């Protein structure tokens, strides 16, 4: 974790001198952001003139983090010109995203934990362990915002608490709907991720006990699930004059490298210093990286050992925990995250190097793909497992917290401290000083405004 801080600190203290990625998608994303921020005002806000030469294209299709690029450009035009420092601002936004993740985790963990020590530690540690962090060195910068998933989890928790307490939820639903819609203009993949998590949560919450018959609650759940998608897609279609020219069914759906490989859950990243008990020897694909983390995996091992040797005590612990309201909420969210997990493995999954094929009827895309070919636009389905990572880790942390509260075995404190230290020690992220690229002396990416315009 400290190595990661040192790398990010260089981005802030030595502006214009370093890049997270100096080639491929990363360089392209840097270029589109910087070039859009400083392009002439005559191009307007929705147009980007430096792609699809000589025609240009709409900003929604340039992988340009439109929402953030819009804000920076508006500031430059109407408040103060910051276009010479576009890349530096981009780095600040990435760091601010990690800080926002920590803030949301404080709010989430405060809702489900008793010990403030665990809240402080894991609100800082977990953003450095989540699979989206690796996107910073893949060049997929706008996919690194882990606060997006955490915002959805926090929002659903708040909505559940207010509805169960009989309090009005209209303003909260309106706020979340607005936030989810705007988030789709950070990266479009966030839109179906949030919609799938939200739909699964409401289905698990409202269907079994007949709560769906309460029309206000049913209406609010429908709005929060569908409105962000309808609003964002409708807006893009409204302003996109090229829509009729675009592919309706893109290629690449069910490509093995873009689906979650089950072994990715236990395969540590190259920079991990602590390894799980067993791990695959063959590396998973870059898109499939979804390591649950040594903390969560060893925490589950501790639970398994307790179940084997102290089954009666574990059952008693589970029954007492089940009486707490936060346990039901966590389980609802945990099971809801499985919808994204099953979607992430694709509609067809090969086992034993293709000797067997599993037709995944649990994937929402199995049905959406039959209804509309447009569902294939979200072909990199491995990304849908990100909520699953958060819920596994949150459930393990909550379980340890409750064990500390009601357990009588004195050595439980040693076990929990060891797991906490394990989580902290595995935060040696790739964002060290050796992982940050220095800009070439003549690279226009690292020079000021006059050089950008000259190039």
C-alpha positions in Angstrom: 0.0 0.0 0.0 2.8 2.4 0.9 4.4 1.6 -2.5 1.2 2.6 -4.1 1.1 5.8 -2.2 4.7 6.6 -3.3 3.8 6.1 -7.0 0.6 8.2 -6.8 2.5 10.9 -4.8 5.0 11.3 -7.7 2.1 11.9 -10.1 1.0 14.9 -7.8 4.4 16.3 -6.8 6.1 16.0 -10.2 3.2 17.1 -12.5 3.8 16.5 -16.2 6.7 14.1 -15.6 5.0 10.7 -15.2 2.3 8.5 -16.7 0.6 5.4 -15.4 0.8 3.8 -18.8 2.9 5.1 -21.7 1.4 3.0 -24.5 -1.7 1.2 -25.9 -5.1 2.0 -24.3 -3.5 4.1 -21.5 -1.8 6.5 -23.9 -4.9 6.7 -26.0 -7.1 7.6 -23.0 -4.6 10.2 -21.9 -4.7 11.7 -25.4 -8.5 11.8 -25.8 -8.9 13.5 -22.5 -6.2 16.1 -23.0 -7.1 16.8 -26.6 -10.8 17.1 -25.8 -10.2 19.5 -22.9 -8.2 21.9 -25.1 -9.9 21.5 -28.5 -11.4 24.7 -30.0 -14.7 25.9 -28.6 -16.3 25.7 -32.1 -16.3 21.9 -31.8 -19.0 22.0 -29.0 -19.3 19.8 -26.0 -20.5 16.6 -27.5 -18.0 16.4 -30.4 -14.4 15.1 -30.5 -12.6 16.0 -33.7 -9.4 14.0 -33.3 -10.8 10.5 -33.8 -12.4 8.8 -36.8 -10.4 11.1 -39.1 -11.4 13.2 -41.0 -15.0 13.0 -39.8 -14.6 13.1 -36.0 -17.1 11.4 -33.6 -19.3 11.9 -30.6 -17.5 11.9 -27.3 -19.6 9.0 -26.0 -17.7 6.6 -28.4 -14.1 7.8 -27.7 -13.6 6.1 -24.3 -13.0 9.6 -22.9 -14.7 9.6 -19.5 -17.3 12.1 -20.9 -18.7 13.3 -17.5 -15.2 14.2 -16.1 -14.0 15.6 -19.4 -17.1 17.8 -19.7 -16.6 19.2 -16.2 -12.9 20.0 -16.8 -13.7 21.7 -20.1 -16.5 23.7 -18.7 -14.3 24.9 -16.0 -11.6 25.9 -18.5 -14.0 27.8 -20.6 -16.0 29.7 -18.0 -13.9 29.8 -14.8 -10.2 29.5 -15.4 -8.2 27.8 -18.2 -6.7 24.6 -16.8 -6.3 22.9 -20.2 -2.4 22.9 -20.0 -2.7 20.7 -16.9 -5.3 18.3 -18.3 -3.3 15.1 -17.6 -2.4 16.3 -14.1 -6.1 16.9 -13.3 -6.8 13.5 -14.7 -4.4 12.0 -12.2 -6.0 14.0 -9.4 -9.4 12.6 -10.3 -8.1 9.1 -10.2 -6.7 9.6 -6.7 -9.9 11.4 -5.6 -11.8 8.3 -6.7 -9.8 6.1 -4.3 -10.4 8.6 -1.5 -14.1 8.5 -2.3 -14.0 4.7 -2.1 -12.6 5.0 1.4 -15.3 7.5 2.4 -18.1 5.2 1.2 -16.5 2.2 2.9 -16.5 4.1 6.2 -20.3 4.7 5.8 -20.9 1.1 4.8 -18.8 -0.5 7.5 -20.2 1.8 10.1 -23.6 0.3 9.3 -22.5 -3.3 9.7 -19.5 -3.4 12.2 -19.1 -2.7 15.9 -15.3 -2.2 16.2 -14.0 1.1 14.9 -10.6 -0.4 14.5 -11.9 -2.7 11.8 -13.8 0.2 10.1 -10.7 2.3 9.9 -8.4 -0.5 8.7 -10.6 -2.0 6.0 -11.9 1.4 4.7 -8.3 2.1 3.8 -7.1 -1.3 2.8 -10.0 -2.7 0.6 -9.7 0.0 -2.1 -6.1 -1.2 -2.6 -7.2 -4.8 -2.9 -10.1 -4.6 -5.3 -9.7 -5.9 -8.9 -10.5 -2.5 -10.4 -7.2 -1.1 -9.1 -5.2 -3.1 -11.7 -7.0 -1.1 -14.4 -4.7 1.8 -13.7 -1.8 -0.2 -15.2 -3.9 -1.7 -18.0 -4.7 1.8 -19.2 -8.4 1.3 -18.5 -8.4 4.4 -16.3 -12.2 5.0 -16.3 -12.8 1.5 -15.1 -10.7 2.0 -12.0 -13.4 3.9 -10.1 -14.3 1.4 -7.4 -16.5 4.0 -5.7 -19.1 3.4 -8.3 -19.9 -0.1 -7.0 -19.6 1.1 -3.4 -22.0 3.9 -4.1 -24.6 1.4 -5.3 -24.0 -0.8 -2.2 -24.3 2.1 0.1 -27.4 3.4 -1.7 -29.2 0.1 -1.5 -28.4 -0.2 2.2 -29.8 3.3 2.8 -32.9 2.5 0.8 -33.5 -0.8 2.6 -33.1 0.9 6.1 -35.5 3.7 5.3 -38.1 1.4 3.7 -38.0 -1.1 6.6 -38.4 1.8 9.0 -41.4 3.1 7.1 -39.6 6.3 6.1 -40.1 8.0 2.7 -37.6 6.9 0.0 -38.6 9.1 -2.9 -35.8 11.6 -2.6 -33.2 8.9 -2.1 -34.4 7.0 -5.2 -34.3 10.2 -7.2 -30.8 11.0 -6.0 -29.6 7.4 -6.8 -31.3 7.4 -10.2 -29.5 10.7 -11.1 -26.2 9.4 -9.8 -26.5 6.1 -11.7 -27.4 7.9 -14.9 -24.4 10.3 -14.6 -22.1 7.4 -13.8 -22.9 5.8 -17.1 -21.0 8.7 -18.7 -17.9 7.8 -16.7 -17.9 4.4 -18.4 -20.9 2.6 -20.0 -20.1 -0.7 -18.4 -21.1 0.6 -15.0 -24.7 1.0 -16.2 -25.6 -2.7 -16.6 -23.5 -3.6 -13.6 -25.5 -1.3 -11.3 -28.8 -2.3 -13.0 -28.1 -6.0 -12.5 -27.1 -5.6 -8.9 -30.1 -3.4 -8.2 -32.6 -5.7 -10.0 -31.3 -8.8 -8.2 -31.4 -7.0 -4.8 -35.0 -5.9 -5.2 -36.1 -9.3 -6.5 -34.6 -11.0 -3.5 -36.0 -8.4 -1.1 -39.5 -7.9 -2.4 -40.6 -11.2 -4.0 -40.4 -13.8 -1.2 -42.4 -11.9 1.4 -44.9 -10.3 -1.0 -43.5 -6.8 -0.5 -43.7 -6.3 -4.3 -47.5 -5.7 -3.9 -46.8 -2.4 -2.2 -47.1 -0.2 -5.2 -44.9 2.7 -4.0 -42.0 0.4 -3.2 -42.5 -1.5 -6.5 -42.6 1.7 -8.4 -39.4 3.0 -6.7 -37.5 -0.2 -7.3 -38.5 -0.2 -11.0 -37.5 3.4 -11.5 -34.0 2.8 -9.9 -33.4 -0.3 -12.0 -34.6 0.9 -15.4 -34.6 4.7 -15.5 -30.8 5.2 -15.5 -30.5 2.9 -18.5 -33.4 4.4 -20.4 -32.2 8.0 -19.7 -28.6 7.5 -20.6 -29.2 5.3 -23.7 -32.0 7.6 -24.8 -29.8 10.7 -24.5 -27.0 9.2 -26.5 -29.4 8.1 -29.2 -31.0 11.5 -29.3 -27.8 13.3 -30.1 -26.0 10.6 -32.1 -26.6 11.4 -35.8 -24.4 8.4 -36.7 -26.5 5.8 -34.8 -27.9 4.2 -38.0 -24.3 3.5 -39.1 -23.2 1.7 -36.0 -23.1 -2.1 -35.5 -26.1 -3.5 -33.8 -24.5 -6.8 -32.9 -20.7 -6.4 -32.4 -18.3 -9.4 -32.6 -16.5 -10.9 -29.7 -19.3 -12.0 -27.5 -18.3 -15.1 -25.4 -14.7 -14.7 -26.3 -12.9 -16.8 -23.6 -10.3 -14.2 -22.7 -13.1 -11.7 -21.9 -15.0 -14.0 -19.6 -14.3 -14.7 -15.9 -12.2 -17.8 -15.4 -13.1 -19.4 -12.1 -9.5 -19.8 -11.1 -9.1 -16.1 -11.2 -10.7 -15.8 -7.8 -7.7 -17.5 -6.2 -4.9 -16.4 -8.4 -3.0 -13.5 -6.8 -1.7 -10.6 -8.8 2.0 -10.5 -9.8 2.7 -7.8 -7.2 1.0 -9.8 -4.3 3.5 -10.7 -1.5 1.3 -13.3 0.2 -0.2 -16.3 -1.7 -3.2 -18.4 -0.9 -2.8 -22.1 0.1 -3.1 -23.2 -3.6 -3.3 -21.3 -6.8 -3.3 -22.0 -10.6 0.0 -22.2 -12.4 -1.3 -20.9 -15.7 -2.1 -17.1 -15.6 -5.6 -16.0 -16.3 -6.3 -13.5 -19.0 -5.9 -9.8 -18.2 -9.6 -9.1 -18.3 -10.4 -12.0 -16.0 -8.3 -10.8 -13.0 -10.6 -11.0 -10.0 -8.6 -12.1 -7.0 -10.7 -12.2 -3.9 -7.6 -11.4 -1.8 -5.7 -13.4 0.8 -7.7 -11.8 3.7 -11.1 -13.0 2.4 -9.8 -16.4 1.3 -7.9 -17.2 4.6 -10.9 -15.8 6.4 -13.1 -18.4 4.7 -10.6 -21.1 5.6 -10.9 -20.1 9.2 -14.7 -20.4 9.0 -14.4 -23.8 7.3 -12.0 -25.0 10.1 -14.5 -23.8 12.7 -17.3 -25.7 10.9 -15.3 -28.9 10.8 -14.1 -28.9 14.4 -16.7 -26.7 16.2 -19.8 -27.3 14.2 -22.3 -26.8 17.1 -20.7 -23.5 18.1 -20.7 -22.3 14.5 -24.4 -23.2 14.1 -25.2 -21.3 17.3 -23.1 -18.3 16.1 -24.9 -18.4 12.7 -28.4 -18.5 14.3 -27.6 -15.6 16.7 -26.1 -13.5 13.8 -29.2 -14.3 11.7 -31.3 -12.4 14.2 -29.5 -9.1 13.5 -31.0 -6.9 10.8 -27.6 -6.2 9.2 -27.1 -9.9 8.6 -30.2 -10.1 6.5 -29.2 -7.0 4.5 -25.7 -8.3 3.9 -27.0 -11.7 2.7 -29.5 -10.0 0.4 -26.7 -8.0 -1.2 -24.3 -11.0 -1.2 -26.8 -13.2 -3.1 -27.7 -10.3 -5.4 -24.0 -10.0 -6.3 -24.1 -13.6 -7.6 -26.2 -12.3 -10.5 -23.2 -10.4 -11.7 -20.9 -13.3 -10.9 -22.9 -15.7 -13.1 -23.1 -13.1 -15.9 -19.3 -12.7 -15.8 -18.6 -16.3 -16.8 -20.4 -15.9 -20.1 -23.4 -17.9 -21.5 -21.1 -20.8 -22.4 -18.3 -21.9 -20.2 -15.7 -24.5 -21.1 -14.4 -27.0 -18.5 -11.3 -29.1 -18.7 -9.7 -27.3 -21.7 -12.9 -27.5 -23.7 -13.7 -31.2 -23.0 -17.0 -30.1 -21.4 -19.3 -27.2 -22.1 -21.5 -25.6 -19.4 -24.5 -23.8 -20.8 -24.9 -21.0 -18.3 -28.7 -20.6 -17.9 -28.0 -18.4 -14.8 -26.5 -15.6 -16.9 -28.8 -12.7 -17.6 -27.1 -12.4 -21.0 -28.2 -15.9 -22.0 -31.7 -14.4 -22.2 -30.9 -10.8 -23.2 -28.8 -12.0 -26.1 -31.9 -13.9 -27.5 -34.1 -10.8 -27.2 -31.7 -8.3 -28.7 -28.3 -8.4 -30.3 -27.5 -5.1 -28.6 -26.7 -7.0 -25.4 -23.5 -8.2 -27.1 -22.1 -4.7 -26.8 -21.2 -5.7 -23.2 -19.0 -8.5 -24.5 -16.3 -8.2 -21.8 -18.5 -9.8 -19.2 -15.7 -10.6 -16.8 -16.2 -7.1 -15.4 -19.6 -8.0 -13.9 -18.0 -9.9 -11.1 -16.7 -6.7 -9.3 -19.7 -6.5 -6.9 -19.1 -10.1 -5.9 -15.6 -9.2 -4.7 -16.9 -6.5 -2.4 -19.7 -8.6 -0.9 -17.4 -11.5 -0.2 -14.9 -9.2 1.6 -17.7 -7.3 3.5 -19.3 -10.6 4.6 -15.9 -11.9 5.9 -15.2 -8.6 7.8 -18.7 -8.6 9.3 -18.4 -12.2 10.4 -15.1 -11.5 12.1 -16.5 -8.5 13.8 -19.4 -10.5 15.2 -17.1 -13.3 16.3 -15.1 -10.8 18.3 -18.3 -9.6 20.0 -19.8 -12.9 21.0 -17.0 -15.4 21.0 -15.5 -16.7 24.2 -12.3 -18.2 22.8 -9.5 -15.9 23.8 -7.3 -16.8 20.9 -9.9 -15.4 18.5 -8.2 -12.0 18.8 -4.9 -13.5 17.6 -6.6 -15.0 14.6 -8.4 -11.7 13.7 -5.3 -9.6 14.2 -3.4 -12.0 11.9 -6.0 -11.7 9.2 -6.0 -7.9 9.5 -2.2 -7.9 9.2 -2.5 -10.2 6.2 -4.9 -7.8 4.5 -2.5 -4.9 5.1 0.6 -6.7 4.0 -1.0 -7.7 0.7 -1.6 -4.1 -0.3 1.8 -3.8 -2.0 0.2 -2.5 -5.2 1.9 -2.1 -8.6 1.7 1.7 -8.3 5.2 2.0 -6.9 7.9 4.3 -8.2 9.1 1.5 -10.5 5.6 1.0 -11.9 5.1 4.7 -13.0 6.4 5.5 -16.4 8.5 8.6 -16.9 7.6 10.7 -19.9 10.0 10.7 -22.8 11.7 14.1 -23.1 10.1 14.9 -26.4 6.7 13.3 -25.8 3.9 15.9 -26.4 1.9 14.1 -23.7 4.1 15.5 -21.0 4.6 19.0 -22.3 2.6 22.1 -21.8 -0.2 23.6 -23.8 2.0 25.3 -26.5 3.6 22.0 -27.4 0.3 20.2 -27.5 -1.0 22.6 -30.0 2.2 22.5 -32.0 1.9 18.7 -32.2 
